[in-house]
Amino acid sequence: MKIEFEAIIPVVDSGRLLMEVPAKAAAKLEKESSQKVNAIINSKTYSCNLFYKEDRFYLHITRGIKRDVGLGAKTVFTIEIIDNGGGTEDDIHDQVLKWEIAECKALMRKVGIKTNDRVIDFGCGYGHYTIGCALALEQTGEVLALDCDKKALKWINEKEKMHILNNIKTIHTNSEATIDFPDNSLDVILLYDVIHIQDKKSKKSLASMLYKEAYRVLKRGGILSTLNFDSDIKKMTVENEDRRMTADDIARDIIDSGFSFSHAVDGGVHFDWYHSNYRLDKGLDFSDLERGMIQNYVKRM
């Protein structure tokens, strides 16, 4: 079966596209939670996942699409349903999606996120933790997703639509170590995979400045949740000392900024390789992604 429709391509990342199928075309599709399909755009065929959620279909082209294909203009799509013959194993894109909506949601609750919280995901990237955080809030509170990459923020907006969420606000930043919110105004701040952020001129780490900013904007007892990966830590050096940084150095810096250690949560995932076409072409599996421990601190007074 083939279905043709017109739609505007909203955003493309690393050869991938995520968009909602228009209602008229969606009415012709079988309501299965996940299907493998081919999408034909400008005579080229792409392998896709088709997701169904709450009376809506979302097309996820998993690789190969160029950024200049129909962006911002109406484009003709032809969807061809593939006979899966009883189903296929999840690929990495299915696995990432399922991780965001189930495992990440559970992780965020273990961190301490609760309903009505205001949460910042600083340096959110493509929102893998943003989505889990918003789901953990159960349509209450607010997740403020901050990043300097406009394309990544547009991707988050599309995922928010897909998950029928209304508690995410994306904010474009200028790559500086500032959290432009009032004092004592936030409940939780996520600093995940940002230890490597450096000053553009001096190349010095800006992590210490971020910890101080987090202390300023968090409420009393607010949570600073951090996630760093060994692959990044081993590249860092301690300022004014001729040695490599360690996890203990990071913890000491956070505590010296006015926090007390609370608890650790296992299960953090490093998504850098997932956004690498080179790694995907090599047959990347979800199990290949680096893992890390989430370290949580509370603001002292």
HELIX and SHEET records of a PDB file:
HELIX    1   1 ALA A   23  ALA A   26  1                                   4    
HELIX    2   2 ILE A   92  LYS A   98  1                                   7    
HELIX    3   3 TRP A   99  GLU A  103  3                                   5    
HELIX    4   4 CYS A  104  VAL A  111  1                                   8    
HELIX    5   5 HIS A  128  ALA A  136  1                                   9    
HELIX    6   6 LYS A  150  MET A  162  1                                  13    
HELIX    7   7 ALA A  207  VAL A  217  1                                  11    
HELIX    8   8 ASP A  230  ILE A  233  1                                   4    
HELIX    9   9 ALA A  247  ASP A  256  1                                  10    
HELIX   10  10 TRP A  273  HIS A  275  5                                   3    
HELIX   11  11 ASN A  277  ASP A  281  1                                   5    
HELIX   12  12 PHE A  286  ASP A  288  5                                   3    
SHEET    1   A 7 LYS A   2  ILE A   8  0                                        
SHEET    2   A 7 LYS A  74  ILE A  81 -1                                        
SHEET    3   A 7 SER A  34  ILE A  41 -1                                        
SHEET    4   A 7 LYS A  44  LYS A  53 -1                                        
SHEET    5   A 7 ARG A  56  ILE A  61 -1                                        
SHEET    6   A 7 ARG A  16  GLU A  20 -1                                        
SHEET    7   A 7 VAL A  12  ASP A  13 -1                                        
SHEET    1   B 7 ILE A 168  HIS A 172  0                                        
SHEET    2   B 7 GLU A 142  ASP A 147  1                                        
SHEET    3   B 7 ARG A 118  PHE A 122  1                                        
SHEET    4   B 7 LEU A 186  TYR A 192  1                                        
SHEET    5   B 7 LEU A 218  LEU A 227  1                                        
SHEET    6   B 7 ARG A 291  LYS A 299 -1                                        
SHEET    7   B 7 PHE A 259  VAL A 269 -1                                        
END                                                                             
